[in-house]
Every structure is written in structure tokens, then in C-alpha cells.
Amino acid sequence: MYEDAGTVAHAQLDWPEGGGIMLGSYTPDSPWCVPPGSSCAYVVTDRVDELYERLTAAGATVIRPIEDQAYGSREFAIEDPEGNKWFSGTYPGEPRP
């Protein structure tokens, strides 16, 4: 969804396994925005190898190649064109009580 000035009011990324992420253009006077290149996100997926292949084939900048971690996750990290870091892996976090 675009605003009149051509900025992205929000973009919705739906995740195949359910849920999603919403993003928007940087707005300096917004109380919840951080400058480009200063944020990161971790996306949990069971299809981490498939996602890695798609992103690297599209030219993503890899900052940590895909690999198995000692804590049981298989994960990688990339950087988007604005410098934001995106991590993705199979680690779902600690079980909830």
C-alpha cells in the first residue's frame, strides 16, 4: 500500500507456514521507526534450505552462510539493500510453559 508521496505505508509478507511480517518506509518523525540499516529480524521456518537457495539465487548479500548451529538450529543471515540484517533458521525458541 503506497502513500501519496510514493512511500510504502505498509508491505505485508505472508509466511507459508502461517503468520507474516509487515514493513513500511522509513519515516524520521515516527516514534517506532529506526534508521535504515539498524534493524534485524529472525524468521523461523522449517524450509530454511529452500529459502536460502531462493535468496542467494536472487542476489542477496550473505553475511553468514547456512549451517547447523550447536544449539540445534540450521540458519543463515543476509543483508538487504538498506543494510538491515535478516536471519532465518529452524530455531523456534524455548518451549513455552
Distance bins in CASP14 RR format, pairs under 12 A and 6 or more apart:
PFRMAT RR
TARGET T0000
AUTHOR 0000-0000-0000
RMODE 2
METHOD distances of the structure
MODEL  1
1 7 0 0 0 0 0 1 0 0 0 0 0
1 8 1 0 0 1 0 0 0 0 0 0 0
1 9 1 0 1 0 0 0 0 0 0 0 0
1 10 1 0 1 0 0 0 0 0 0 0 0
1 11 1 0 0 1 0 0 0 0 0 0 0
1 12 0 0 0 0 1 0 0 0 0 0 0
1 22 0 0 0 0 0 1 0 0 0 0 0
1 23 0 0 0 0 0 1 0 0 0 0 0
1 24 0 0 0 0 1 0 0 0 0 0 0
1 25 0 0 0 0 0 1 0 0 0 0 0
2 8 1 0 0 1 0 0 0 0 0 0 0
2 9 1 0 0 1 0 0 0 0 0 0 0
2 10 0 0 0 0 1 0 0 0 0 0 0
2 11 0 0 0 0 1 0 0 0 0 0 0
2 24 0 0 0 0 0 1 0 0 0 0 0
2 25 0 0 0 0 1 0 0 0 0 0 0
3 9 1 0 1 0 0 0 0 0 0 0 0
3 10 0 0 0 0 1 0 0 0 0 0 0
3 24 0 0 0 0 1 0 0 0 0 0 0
3 25 1 0 0 1 0 0 0 0 0 0 0
3 27 0 0 0 0 1 0 0 0 0 0 0
5 25 0 0 0 0 1 0 0 0 0 0 0
5 27 0 0 0 0 0 1 0 0 0 0 0
6 24 0 0 0 0 0 1 0 0 0 0 0
6 25 0 0 0 0 1 0 0 0 0 0 0
7 23 0 0 0 0 0 1 0 0 0 0 0
7 24 1 0 0 1 0 0 0 0 0 0 0
7 25 1 1 0 0 0 0 0 0 0 0 0
7 26 0 0 0 0 1 0 0 0 0 0 0
7 27 1 0 0 1 0 0 0 0 0 0 0
7 28 0 0 0 0 0 1 0 0 0 0 0
7 30 0 0 0 0 0 1 0 0 0 0 0
7 33 0 0 0 0 0 1 0 0 0 0 0
8 22 0 0 0 0 0 1 0 0 0 0 0
8 23 1 0 0 1 0 0 0 0 0 0 0
8 24 1 0 1 0 0 0 0 0 0 0 0
8 25 1 0 1 0 0 0 0 0 0 0 0
8 26 0 0 0 0 1 0 0 0 0 0 0
8 27 0 0 0 0 0 1 0 0 0 0 0
8 82 0 0 0 0 0 1 0 0 0 0 0
9 22 0 0 0 0 0 1 0 0 0 0 0
9 23 0 0 0 0 0 1 0 0 0 0 0
9 24 1 0 0 1 0 0 0 0 0 0 0
9 25 1 0 0 1 0 0 0 0 0 0 0
9 27 0 0 0 0 1 0 0 0 0 0 0
9 30 0 0 0 0 0 1 0 0 0 0 0
10 20 0 0 0 0 0 1 0 0 0 0 0
10 21 0 0 0 0 0 1 0 0 0 0 0
10 22 1 0 1 0 0 0 0 0 0 0 0
10 23 1 0 0 1 0 0 0 0 0 0 0
10 24 1 0 1 0 0 0 0 0 0 0 0
10 25 0 0 0 0 1 0 0 0 0 0 0
10 27 0 0 0 0 0 1 0 0 0 0 0
11 20 0 0 0 0 0 1 0 0 0 0 0
11 21 0 0 0 0 1 0 0 0 0 0 0
11 22 1 0 0 1 0 0 0 0 0 0 0
11 23 1 0 1 0 0 0 0 0 0 0 0
11 24 1 0 1 0 0 0 0 0 0 0 0
11 25 0 0 0 0 1 0 0 0 0 0 0
12 19 0 0 0 0 1 0 0 0 0 0 0
12 20 1 0 0 1 0 0 0 0 0 0 0
12 21 1 0 0 1 0 0 0 0 0 0 0
12 22 1 0 1 0 0 0 0 0 0 0 0
12 23 0 0 0 0 1 0 0 0 0 0 0
12 24 0 0 0 0 1 0 0 0 0 0 0
13 19 0 0 0 0 1 0 0 0 0 0 0
13 20 1 0 1 0 0 0 0 0 0 0 0
13 21 1 0 1 0 0 0 0 0 0 0 0
13 22 1 0 0 1 0 0 0 0 0 0 0
13 23 1 0 0 1 0 0 0 0 0 0 0
13 24 0 0 0 0 0 1 0 0 0 0 0
13 41 0 0 0 0 0 1 0 0 0 0 0
13 43 0 0 0 0 1 0 0 0 0 0 0
13 51 0 0 0 0 0 1 0 0 0 0 0
13 86 0 0 0 0 0 1 0 0 0 0 0
14 20 1 0 1 0 0 0 0 0 0 0 0
14 21 0 0 0 0 1 0 0 0 0 0 0
14 22 0 0 0 0 1 0 0 0 0 0 0
15 21 1 0 0 1 0 0 0 0 0 0 0
15 22 0 0 0 0 0 1 0 0 0 0 0
15 41 0 0 0 0 0 1 0 0 0 0 0
15 43 1 0 0 1 0 0 0 0 0 0 0
15 44 0 0 0 0 1 0 0 0 0 0 0
15 45 1 0 0 1 0 0 0 0 0 0 0
15 46 0 0 0 0 0 1 0 0 0 0 0
15 47 0 0 0 0 0 1 0 0 0 0 0
15 51 0 0 0 0 0 1 0 0 0 0 0
15 88 0 0 0 0 0 1 0 0 0 0 0
16 43 0 0 0 0 0 1 0 0 0 0 0
16 44 0 0 0 0 0 1 0 0 0 0 0
16 45 1 0 0 1 0 0 0 0 0 0 0
16 46 0 0 0 0 1 0 0 0 0 0 0
16 47 1 0 0 1 0 0 0 0 0 0 0
16 50 0 0 0 0 1 0 0 0 0 0 0
16 51 0 0 0 0 1 0 0 0 0 0 0
16 54 0 0 0 0 0 1 0 0 0 0 0
17 43 0 0 0 0 1 0 0 0 0 0 0
17 44 0 0 0 0 1 0 0 0 0 0 0
17 45 1 0 0 1 0 0 0 0 0 0 0
17 46 1 0 0 1 0 0 0 0 0 0 0
17 47 1 0 0 1 0 0 0 0 0 0 0
17 48 0 0 0 0 0 1 0 0 0 0 0
17 50 0 0 0 0 0 1 0 0 0 0 0
17 51 0 0 0 0 0 1 0 0 0 0 0
17 88 0 0 0 0 0 1 0 0 0 0 0
17 89 0 0 0 0 0 1 0 0 0 0 0
17 90 0 0 0 0 0 1 0 0 0 0 0
17 92 0 0 0 0 0 1 0 0 0 0 0
18 43 0 0 0 0 0 1 0 0 0 0 0
18 44 0 0 0 0 0 1 0 0 0 0 0
18 45 0 0 0 0 0 1 0 0 0 0 0
18 46 0 0 0 0 0 1 0 0 0 0 0
19 43 0 0 0 0 0 1 0 0 0 0 0
19 44 0 0 0 0 0 1 0 0 0 0 0
19 45 0 0 0 0 0 1 0 0 0 0 0
20 41 0 0 0 0 0 1 0 0 0 0 0
20 43 0 0 0 0 1 0 0 0 0 0 0
20 44 0 0 0 0 0 1 0 0 0 0 0
20 45 0 0 0 0 0 1 0 0 0 0 0
21 39 0 0 0 0 0 1 0 0 0 0 0
21 41 1 0 0 1 0 0 0 0 0 0 0
21 42 0 0 0 0 0 1 0 0 0 0 0
21 43 1 0 0 1 0 0 0 0 0 0 0
21 44 0 0 0 0 0 1 0 0 0 0 0
21 45 0 0 0 0 0 1 0 0 0 0 0
21 84 0 0 0 0 0 1 0 0 0 0 0
21 86 0 0 0 0 1 0 0 0 0 0 0
21 88 0 0 0 0 0 1 0 0 0 0 0
22 32 0 0 0 0 0 1 0 0 0 0 0
22 41 0 0 0 0 0 1 0 0 0 0 0
23 33 0 0 0 0 0 1 0 0 0 0 0
23 36 0 0 0 0 0 1 0 0 0 0 0
23 39 0 0 0 0 1 0 0 0 0 0 0
23 41 0 0 0 0 1 0 0 0 0 0 0
23 80 0 0 0 0 1 0 0 0 0 0 0
23 82 0 0 0 0 0 1 0 0 0 0 0
23 84 0 0 0 0 1 0 0 0 0 0 0
23 86 0 0 0 0 0 1 0 0 0 0 0
24 30 0 0 0 0 1 0 0 0 0 0 0
24 32 0 0 0 0 0 1 0 0 0 0 0
24 33 0 0 0 0 1 0 0 0 0 0 0
24 34 0 0 0 0 0 1 0 0 0 0 0
24 36 0 0 0 0 0 1 0 0 0 0 0
24 39 0 0 0 0 0 1 0 0 0 0 0
24 82 0 0 0 0 0 1 0 0 0 0 0
24 84 0 0 0 0 0 1 0 0 0 0 0
25 33 0 0 0 0 1 0 0 0 0 0 0
25 36 0 0 0 0 1 0 0 0 0 0 0
25 82 0 0 0 0 0 1 0 0 0 0 0
26 32 0 0 0 0 0 1 0 0 0 0 0
26 33 1 0 1 0 0 0 0 0 0 0 0
26 34 0 0 0 0 1 0 0 0 0 0 0
26 35 1 0 0 1 0 0 0 0 0 0 0
26 36 1 0 1 0 0 0 0 0 0 0 0
26 37 0 0 0 0 1 0 0 0 0 0 0
26 38 0 0 0 0 1 0 0 0 0 0 0
26 39 0 0 0 0 1 0 0 0 0 0 0
26 82 0 0 0 0 1 0 0 0 0 0 0
26 83 0 0 0 0 0 1 0 0 0 0 0
26 84 0 0 0 0 0 1 0 0 0 0 0
27 33 1 0 1 0 0 0 0 0 0 0 0
27 34 0 0 0 0 0 1 0 0 0 0 0
27 35 0 0 0 0 0 1 0 0 0 0 0
27 36 0 0 0 0 0 1 0 0 0 0 0
28 34 0 0 0 0 0 1 0 0 0 0 0
28 35 0 0 0 0 1 0 0 0 0 0 0
28 36 0 0 0 0 0 1 0 0 0 0 0
32 39 0 0 0 0 0 1 0 0 0 0 0
33 39 0 0 0 0 1 0 0 0 0 0 0
34 40 0 0 0 0 0 1 0 0 0 0 0
34 41 0 0 0 0 0 1 0 0 0 0 0
34 82 0 0 0 0 0 1 0 0 0 0 0
34 83 0 0 0 0 0 1 0 0 0 0 0
34 84 0 0 0 0 1 0 0 0 0 0 0
35 82 0 0 0 0 1 0 0 0 0 0 0
35 83 0 0 0 0 0 1 0 0 0 0 0
35 84 0 0 0 0 0 1 0 0 0 0 0
36 79 0 0 0 0 0 1 0 0 0 0 0
36 80 0 0 0 0 1 0 0 0 0 0 0
36 81 0 0 0 0 1 0 0 0 0 0 0
36 82 1 1 0 0 0 0 0 0 0 0 0
36 83 1 0 0 1 0 0 0 0 0 0 0
36 84 1 0 0 1 0 0 0 0 0 0 0
36 85 0 0 0 0 0 1 0 0 0 0 0
37 79 0 0 0 0 1 0 0 0 0 0 0
37 80 0 0 0 0 1 0 0 0 0 0 0
37 81 0 0 0 0 1 0 0 0 0 0 0
37 82 1 0 1 0 0 0 0 0 0 0 0
37 83 1 1 0 0 0 0 0 0 0 0 0
37 84 1 0 1 0 0 0 0 0 0 0 0
37 85 1 0 0 1 0 0 0 0 0 0 0
37 86 0 0 0 0 0 1 0 0 0 0 0
38 82 0 0 0 0 1 0 0 0 0 0 0
38 83 0 0 0 0 1 0 0 0 0 0 0
38 84 1 0 0 1 0 0 0 0 0 0 0
38 85 0 0 0 0 1 0 0 0 0 0 0
39 79 0 0 0 0 0 1 0 0 0 0 0
39 80 0 0 0 0 1 0 0 0 0 0 0
39 82 0 0 0 0 1 0 0 0 0 0 0
39 83 0 0 0 0 1 0 0 0 0 0 0
39 84 1 0 1 0 0 0 0 0 0 0 0
39 85 1 0 0 1 0 0 0 0 0 0 0
39 86 0 0 0 0 1 0 0 0 0 0 0
39 87 0 0 0 0 0 1 0 0 0 0 0
40 63 0 0 0 0 0 1 0 0 0 0 0
40 64 0 0 0 0 0 1 0 0 0 0 0
40 77 0 0 0 0 1 0 0 0 0 0 0
40 78 0 0 0 0 0 1 0 0 0 0 0
40 79 0 0 0 0 1 0 0 0 0 0 0
40 80 0 0 0 0 0 1 0 0 0 0 0
40 82 0 0 0 0 0 1 0 0 0 0 0
40 83 0 0 0 0 1 0 0 0 0 0 0
40 84 1 0 0 1 0 0 0 0 0 0 0
40 85 1 1 0 0 0 0 0 0 0 0 0
40 86 1 0 0 1 0 0 0 0 0 0 0
40 87 1 0 0 1 0 0 0 0 0 0 0
40 88 0 0 0 0 0 1 0 0 0 0 0
41 77 0 0 0 0 0 1 0 0 0 0 0
41 78 0 0 0 0 0 1 0 0 0 0 0
41 79 0 0 0 0 0 1 0 0 0 0 0
41 80 0 0 0 0 0 1 0 0 0 0 0
41 84 1 0 0 1 0 0 0 0 0 0 0
41 85 1 0 0 1 0 0 0 0 0 0 0
41 86 1 0 1 0 0 0 0 0 0 0 0
41 87 1 0 0 1 0 0 0 0 0 0 0
41 88 0 0 0 0 1 0 0 0 0 0 0
41 89 0 0 0 0 0 1 0 0 0 0 0
42 48 0 0 0 0 0 1 0 0 0 0 0
42 64 0 0 0 0 0 1 0 0 0 0 0
42 73 0 0 0 0 1 0 0 0 0 0 0
42 75 0 0 0 0 1 0 0 0 0 0 0
42 76 0 0 0 0 0 1 0 0 0 0 0
42 77 0 0 0 0 1 0 0 0 0 0 0
42 78 0 0 0 0 0 1 0 0 0 0 0
42 85 0 0 0 0 1 0 0 0 0 0 0
42 86 0 0 0 0 1 0 0 0 0 0 0
42 87 1 0 1 0 0 0 0 0 0 0 0
42 88 1 0 0 1 0 0 0 0 0 0 0
42 89 1 0 0 1 0 0 0 0 0 0 0
42 90 0 0 0 0 0 1 0 0 0 0 0
42 91 1 0 0 1 0 0 0 0 0 0 0
42 92 0 0 0 0 0 1 0 0 0 0 0
42 93 0 0 0 0 1 0 0 0 0 0 0
43 51 1 0 0 1 0 0 0 0 0 0 0
43 52 0 0 0 0 0 1 0 0 0 0 0
43 55 0 0 0 0 0 1 0 0 0 0 0
43 73 0 0 0 0 0 1 0 0 0 0 0
43 75 0 0 0 0 1 0 0 0 0 0 0
43 76 0 0 0 0 0 1 0 0 0 0 0
43 77 0 0 0 0 0 1 0 0 0 0 0
43 78 0 0 0 0 0 1 0 0 0 0 0
43 85 0 0 0 0 0 1 0 0 0 0 0
43 86 1 0 0 1 0 0 0 0 0 0 0
43 87 1 0 0 1 0 0 0 0 0 0 0
43 88 1 0 1 0 0 0 0 0 0 0 0
43 89 1 0 0 1 0 0 0 0 0 0 0
43 90 0 0 0 0 0 1 0 0 0 0 0
43 91 0 0 0 0 0 1 0 0 0 0 0
43 92 0 0 0 0 0 1 0 0 0 0 0
44 51 0 0 0 0 0 1 0 0 0 0 0
44 73 0 0 0 0 1 0 0 0 0 0 0
44 74 0 0 0 0 0 1 0 0 0 0 0
44 75 0 0 0 0 1 0 0 0 0 0 0
44 87 0 0 0 0 1 0 0 0 0 0 0
44 88 1 0 0 1 0 0 0 0 0 0 0
44 89 1 0 0 1 0 0 0 0 0 0 0
44 90 1 0 0 1 0 0 0 0 0 0 0
44 91 1 0 0 1 0 0 0 0 0 0 0
44 92 1 0 1 0 0 0 0 0 0 0 0
44 93 1 0 0 1 0 0 0 0 0 0 0
45 51 1 0 1 0 0 0 0 0 0 0 0
45 52 0 0 0 0 1 0 0 0 0 0 0
45 54 0 0 0 0 0 1 0 0 0 0 0
45 55 0 0 0 0 0 1 0 0 0 0 0
45 66 0 0 0 0 0 1 0 0 0 0 0
45 73 0 0 0 0 0 1 0 0 0 0 0
45 74 0 0 0 0 1 0 0 0 0 0 0
45 75 0 0 0 0 1 0 0 0 0 0 0
45 76 0 0 0 0 0 1 0 0 0 0 0
45 86 0 0 0 0 0 1 0 0 0 0 0
45 87 0 0 0 0 0 1 0 0 0 0 0
45 88 1 0 0 1 0 0 0 0 0 0 0
45 89 1 0 0 1 0 0 0 0 0 0 0
45 90 1 0 0 1 0 0 0 0 0 0 0
45 91 0 0 0 0 0 1 0 0 0 0 0
45 92 0 0 0 0 1 0 0 0 0 0 0
46 73 0 0 0 0 0 1 0 0 0 0 0
46 74 0 0 0 0 1 0 0 0 0 0 0
46 88 0 0 0 0 0 1 0 0 0 0 0
46 89 0 0 0 0 1 0 0 0 0 0 0
46 90 1 0 0 1 0 0 0 0 0 0 0
46 91 0 0 0 0 0 1 0 0 0 0 0
46 92 0 0 0 0 1 0 0 0 0 0 0
47 53 0 0 0 0 1 0 0 0 0 0 0
47 54 0 0 0 0 1 0 0 0 0 0 0
47 55 0 0 0 0 0 1 0 0 0 0 0
47 66 0 0 0 0 0 1 0 0 0 0 0
47 74 0 0 0 0 0 1 0 0 0 0 0
47 88 0 0 0 0 1 0 0 0 0 0 0
47 89 0 0 0 0 1 0 0 0 0 0 0
47 90 0 0 0 0 1 0 0 0 0 0 0
48 54 0 0 0 0 0 1 0 0 0 0 0
48 55 0 0 0 0 0 1 0 0 0 0 0
48 65 0 0 0 0 0 1 0 0 0 0 0
48 66 1 0 0 1 0 0 0 0 0 0 0
48 67 0 0 0 0 0 1 0 0 0 0 0
48 68 0 0 0 0 0 1 0 0 0 0 0
48 69 0 0 0 0 0 1 0 0 0 0 0
48 72 0 0 0 0 0 1 0 0 0 0 0
48 73 0 0 0 0 1 0 0 0 0 0 0
48 74 1 0 1 0 0 0 0 0 0 0 0
48 75 1 0 0 1 0 0 0 0 0 0 0
48 76 1 0 0 1 0 0 0 0 0 0 0
48 77 0 0 0 0 0 1 0 0 0 0 0
48 87 0 0 0 0 0 1 0 0 0 0 0
48 88 1 0 1 0 0 0 0 0 0 0 0
48 89 1 0 1 0 0 0 0 0 0 0 0
48 90 1 0 1 0 0 0 0 0 0 0 0
48 91 0 0 0 0 1 0 0 0 0 0 0
48 92 0 0 0 0 0 1 0 0 0 0 0
49 55 0 0 0 0 0 1 0 0 0 0 0
49 56 0 0 0 0 0 1 0 0 0 0 0
49 65 0 0 0 0 0 1 0 0 0 0 0
49 66 1 0 0 1 0 0 0 0 0 0 0
49 67 0 0 0 0 0 1 0 0 0 0 0
49 68 0 0 0 0 0 1 0 0 0 0 0
49 74 1 0 0 1 0 0 0 0 0 0 0
49 75 0 0 0 0 0 1 0 0 0 0 0
49 76 0 0 0 0 1 0 0 0 0 0 0
49 88 0 0 0 0 0 1 0 0 0 0 0
49 89 0 0 0 0 1 0 0 0 0 0 0
49 90 0 0 0 0 1 0 0 0 0 0 0
50 56 0 0 0 0 0 1 0 0 0 0 0
50 57 0 0 0 0 0 1 0 0 0 0 0
50 66 0 0 0 0 0 1 0 0 0 0 0
50 74 0 0 0 0 0 1 0 0 0 0 0
50 76 0 0 0 0 0 1 0 0 0 0 0
50 88 0 0 0 0 0 1 0 0 0 0 0
50 89 0 0 0 0 0 1 0 0 0 0 0
50 90 0 0 0 0 0 1 0 0 0 0 0
51 57 0 0 0 0 0 1 0 0 0 0 0
51 58 0 0 0 0 0 1 0 0 0 0 0
51 60 0 0 0 0 0 1 0 0 0 0 0
51 66 0 0 0 0 1 0 0 0 0 0 0
51 74 0 0 0 0 0 1 0 0 0 0 0
51 75 0 0 0 0 0 1 0 0 0 0 0
51 76 0 0 0 0 1 0 0 0 0 0 0
51 77 0 0 0 0 0 1 0 0 0 0 0
51 78 0 0 0 0 1 0 0 0 0 0 0
51 86 0 0 0 0 1 0 0 0 0 0 0
51 87 0 0 0 0 0 1 0 0 0 0 0
51 88 1 0 1 0 0 0 0 0 0 0 0
51 89 0 0 0 0 1 0 0 0 0 0 0
51 90 0 0 0 0 0 1 0 0 0 0 0
52 58 0 0 0 0 0 1 0 0 0 0 0
52 59 0 0 0 0 0 1 0 0 0 0 0
52 60 0 0 0 0 1 0 0 0 0 0 0
52 62 0 0 0 0 1 0 0 0 0 0 0
52 64 0 0 0 0 0 1 0 0 0 0 0
52 65 0 0 0 0 1 0 0 0 0 0 0
52 66 1 0 1 0 0 0 0 0 0 0 0
52 67 0 0 0 0 0 1 0 0 0 0 0
52 74 0 0 0 0 1 0 0 0 0 0 0
52 75 0 0 0 0 1 0 0 0 0 0 0
52 76 1 0 1 0 0 0 0 0 0 0 0
52 77 0 0 0 0 0 1 0 0 0 0 0
52 78 0 0 0 0 1 0 0 0 0 0 0
52 86 0 0 0 0 0 1 0 0 0 0 0
52 87 0 0 0 0 0 1 0 0 0 0 0
52 88 1 0 0 1 0 0 0 0 0 0 0
52 89 0 0 0 0 1 0 0 0 0 0 0
52 90 0 0 0 0 0 1 0 0 0 0 0
53 59 0 0 0 0 0 1 0 0 0 0 0
53 60 0 0 0 0 0 1 0 0 0 0 0
53 62 0 0 0 0 0 1 0 0 0 0 0
53 66 0 0 0 0 1 0 0 0 0 0 0
53 76 0 0 0 0 0 1 0 0 0 0 0
53 88 0 0 0 0 0 1 0 0 0 0 0
54 60 0 0 0 0 1 0 0 0 0 0 0
54 66 0 0 0 0 0 1 0 0 0 0 0
54 76 0 0 0 0 0 1 0 0 0 0 0
54 78 0 0 0 0 0 1 0 0 0 0 0
54 88 0 0 0 0 0 1 0 0 0 0 0
55 61 0 0 0 0 1 0 0 0 0 0 0
55 62 0 0 0 0 1 0 0 0 0 0 0
55 63 0 0 0 0 0 1 0 0 0 0 0
55 65 0 0 0 0 0 1 0 0 0 0 0
55 66 0 0 0 0 1 0 0 0 0 0 0
55 76 0 0 0 0 1 0 0 0 0 0 0
55 77 0 0 0 0 0 1 0 0 0 0 0
55 78 1 0 1 0 0 0 0 0 0 0 0
55 79 0 0 0 0 0 1 0 0 0 0 0
55 80 0 0 0 0 1 0 0 0 0 0 0
55 86 0 0 0 0 1 0 0 0 0 0 0
55 87 0 0 0 0 0 1 0 0 0 0 0
55 88 0 0 0 0 1 0 0 0 0 0 0
56 62 1 0 0 1 0 0 0 0 0 0 0
56 63 0 0 0 0 0 1 0 0 0 0 0
56 65 0 0 0 0 1 0 0 0 0 0 0
56 66 0 0 0 0 1 0 0 0 0 0 0
56 76 0 0 0 0 1 0 0 0 0 0 0
56 77 0 0 0 0 0 1 0 0 0 0 0
56 78 0 0 0 0 1 0 0 0 0 0 0
56 88 0 0 0 0 0 1 0 0 0 0 0
58 78 0 0 0 0 1 0 0 0 0 0 0
58 80 0 0 0 0 0 1 0 0 0 0 0
58 81 0 0 0 0 0 1 0 0 0 0 0
59 78 0 0 0 0 1 0 0 0 0 0 0
59 79 0 0 0 0 0 1 0 0 0 0 0
59 80 0 0 0 0 0 1 0 0 0 0 0
59 81 0 0 0 0 0 1 0 0 0 0 0
60 66 0 0 0 0 0 1 0 0 0 0 0
60 76 0 0 0 0 1 0 0 0 0 0 0
60 77 0 0 0 0 1 0 0 0 0 0 0
60 78 1 0 1 0 0 0 0 0 0 0 0
60 79 1 0 0 1 0 0 0 0 0 0 0
60 80 1 0 0 1 0 0 0 0 0 0 0
60 81 0 0 0 0 1 0 0 0 0 0 0
60 83 0 0 0 0 0 1 0 0 0 0 0
60 84 0 0 0 0 0 1 0 0 0 0 0
60 85 0 0 0 0 0 1 0 0 0 0 0
60 86 0 0 0 0 1 0 0 0 0 0 0
60 88 0 0 0 0 0 1 0 0 0 0 0
61 76 0 0 0 0 0 1 0 0 0 0 0
61 77 0 0 0 0 1 0 0 0 0 0 0
61 78 1 0 1 0 0 0 0 0 0 0 0
61 79 1 0 1 0 0 0 0 0 0 0 0
61 80 1 0 0 1 0 0 0 0 0 0 0
61 81 0 0 0 0 1 0 0 0 0 0 0
61 82 0 0 0 0 0 1 0 0 0 0 0
61 83 0 0 0 0 1 0 0 0 0 0 0
61 84 0 0 0 0 0 1 0 0 0 0 0
61 85 0 0 0 0 1 0 0 0 0 0 0
61 86 0 0 0 0 0 1 0 0 0 0 0
62 75 0 0 0 0 0 1 0 0 0 0 0
62 76 1 0 0 1 0 0 0 0 0 0 0
62 77 1 0 0 1 0 0 0 0 0 0 0
62 78 1 0 1 0 0 0 0 0 0 0 0
62 79 0 0 0 0 1 0 0 0 0 0 0
62 80 0 0 0 0 0 1 0 0 0 0 0
62 85 0 0 0 0 0 1 0 0 0 0 0
62 86 0 0 0 0 0 1 0 0 0 0 0
62 87 0 0 0 0 0 1 0 0 0 0 0
62 88 0 0 0 0 0 1 0 0 0 0 0
63 75 0 0 0 0 0 1 0 0 0 0 0
63 76 0 0 0 0 1 0 0 0 0 0 0
63 77 1 0 1 0 0 0 0 0 0 0 0
63 78 1 0 0 1 0 0 0 0 0 0 0
63 79 1 0 1 0 0 0 0 0 0 0 0
63 80 0 0 0 0 0 1 0 0 0 0 0
63 83 0 0 0 0 1 0 0 0 0 0 0
63 84 0 0 0 0 0 1 0 0 0 0 0
63 85 1 0 0 1 0 0 0 0 0 0 0
63 86 0 0 0 0 1 0 0 0 0 0 0
63 87 0 0 0 0 1 0 0 0 0 0 0
63 88 0 0 0 0 0 1 0 0 0 0 0
64 73 0 0 0 0 0 1 0 0 0 0 0
64 74 0 0 0 0 0 1 0 0 0 0 0
64 75 1 0 0 1 0 0 0 0 0 0 0
64 76 1 0 1 0 0 0 0 0 0 0 0
64 77 1 1 0 0 0 0 0 0 0 0 0
64 78 0 0 0 0 1 0 0 0 0 0 0
64 79 0 0 0 0 1 0 0 0 0 0 0
64 85 0 0 0 0 1 0 0 0 0 0 0
64 86 0 0 0 0 0 1 0 0 0 0 0
64 87 1 0 0 1 0 0 0 0 0 0 0
64 88 0 0 0 0 0 1 0 0 0 0 0
64 89 0 0 0 0 0 1 0 0 0 0 0
65 74 0 0 0 0 0 1 0 0 0 0 0
65 75 0 0 0 0 1 0 0 0 0 0 0
65 76 1 0 0 1 0 0 0 0 0 0 0
65 77 0 0 0 0 1 0 0 0 0 0 0
65 78 0 0 0 0 1 0 0 0 0 0 0
66 73 0 0 0 0 0 1 0 0 0 0 0
66 74 1 0 0 1 0 0 0 0 0 0 0
66 75 1 0 0 1 0 0 0 0 0 0 0
66 76 1 1 0 0 0 0 0 0 0 0 0
66 77 0 0 0 0 1 0 0 0 0 0 0
66 78 0 0 0 0 0 1 0 0 0 0 0
66 87 0 0 0 0 0 1 0 0 0 0 0
66 88 0 0 0 0 1 0 0 0 0 0 0
66 89 0 0 0 0 1 0 0 0 0 0 0
66 90 0 0 0 0 0 1 0 0 0 0 0
67 73 0 0 0 0 1 0 0 0 0 0 0
67 74 1 0 0 1 0 0 0 0 0 0 0
67 75 1 0 0 1 0 0 0 0 0 0 0
67 76 1 0 0 1 0 0 0 0 0 0 0
67 77 0 0 0 0 0 1 0 0 0 0 0
67 89 0 0 0 0 0 1 0 0 0 0 0
67 90 0 0 0 0 0 1 0 0 0 0 0
68 74 1 0 1 0 0 0 0 0 0 0 0
68 75 0 0 0 0 1 0 0 0 0 0 0
68 76 0 0 0 0 0 1 0 0 0 0 0
68 89 0 0 0 0 0 1 0 0 0 0 0
68 90 0 0 0 0 1 0 0 0 0 0 0
68 91 0 0 0 0 0 1 0 0 0 0 0
69 75 1 0 0 1 0 0 0 0 0 0 0
69 76 0 0 0 0 0 1 0 0 0 0 0
69 77 0 0 0 0 0 1 0 0 0 0 0
69 87 0 0 0 0 0 1 0 0 0 0 0
69 89 0 0 0 0 1 0 0 0 0 0 0
69 90 0 0 0 0 1 0 0 0 0 0 0
69 91 1 0 0 1 0 0 0 0 0 0 0
70 91 0 0 0 0 0 1 0 0 0 0 0
71 89 0 0 0 0 0 1 0 0 0 0 0
71 90 0 0 0 0 0 1 0 0 0 0 0
71 91 1 0 0 1 0 0 0 0 0 0 0
71 92 0 0 0 0 0 1 0 0 0 0 0
71 93 0 0 0 0 1 0 0 0 0 0 0
71 94 0 0 0 0 0 1 0 0 0 0 0
72 89 0 0 0 0 1 0 0 0 0 0 0
72 90 1 0 0 1 0 0 0 0 0 0 0
72 91 1 0 0 1 0 0 0 0 0 0 0
72 92 0 0 0 0 0 1 0 0 0 0 0
72 93 0 0 0 0 0 1 0 0 0 0 0
73 87 0 0 0 0 1 0 0 0 0 0 0
73 88 0 0 0 0 1 0 0 0 0 0 0
73 89 1 0 1 0 0 0 0 0 0 0 0
73 90 1 0 1 0 0 0 0 0 0 0 0
73 91 1 1 0 0 0 0 0 0 0 0 0
73 92 0 0 0 0 1 0 0 0 0 0 0
73 93 0 0 0 0 1 0 0 0 0 0 0
74 87 0 0 0 0 0 1 0 0 0 0 0
74 88 0 0 0 0 1 0 0 0 0 0 0
74 89 1 0 0 1 0 0 0 0 0 0 0
74 90 1 0 1 0 0 0 0 0 0 0 0
74 91 0 0 0 0 1 0 0 0 0 0 0
75 86 0 0 0 0 0 1 0 0 0 0 0
75 87 1 0 0 1 0 0 0 0 0 0 0
75 88 1 0 0 1 0 0 0 0 0 0 0
75 89 1 1 0 0 0 0 0 0 0 0 0
75 90 1 0 0 1 0 0 0 0 0 0 0
75 91 1 0 0 1 0 0 0 0 0 0 0
75 92 0 0 0 0 0 1 0 0 0 0 0
75 93 0 0 0 0 0 1 0 0 0 0 0
76 85 0 0 0 0 0 1 0 0 0 0 0
76 86 0 0 0 0 1 0 0 0 0 0 0
76 87 1 0 0 1 0 0 0 0 0 0 0
76 88 1 0 0 1 0 0 0 0 0 0 0
76 89 1 0 0 1 0 0 0 0 0 0 0
76 90 0 0 0 0 0 1 0 0 0 0 0
76 91 0 0 0 0 0 1 0 0 0 0 0
77 83 0 0 0 0 0 1 0 0 0 0 0
77 84 0 0 0 0 0 1 0 0 0 0 0
77 85 1 0 1 0 0 0 0 0 0 0 0
77 86 1 0 0 1 0 0 0 0 0 0 0
77 87 1 0 1 0 0 0 0 0 0 0 0
77 88 1 0 0 1 0 0 0 0 0 0 0
77 89 0 0 0 0 1 0 0 0 0 0 0
78 84 0 0 0 0 1 0 0 0 0 0 0
78 85 1 0 0 1 0 0 0 0 0 0 0
78 86 1 0 1 0 0 0 0 0 0 0 0
78 87 0 0 0 0 1 0 0 0 0 0 0
78 88 0 0 0 0 1 0 0 0 0 0 0
78 89 0 0 0 0 0 1 0 0 0 0 0
79 85 1 0 1 0 0 0 0 0 0 0 0
79 86 1 0 0 1 0 0 0 0 0 0 0
79 87 0 0 0 0 0 1 0 0 0 0 0
80 86 1 0 0 1 0 0 0 0 0 0 0
80 87 0 0 0 0 0 1 0 0 0 0 0
END
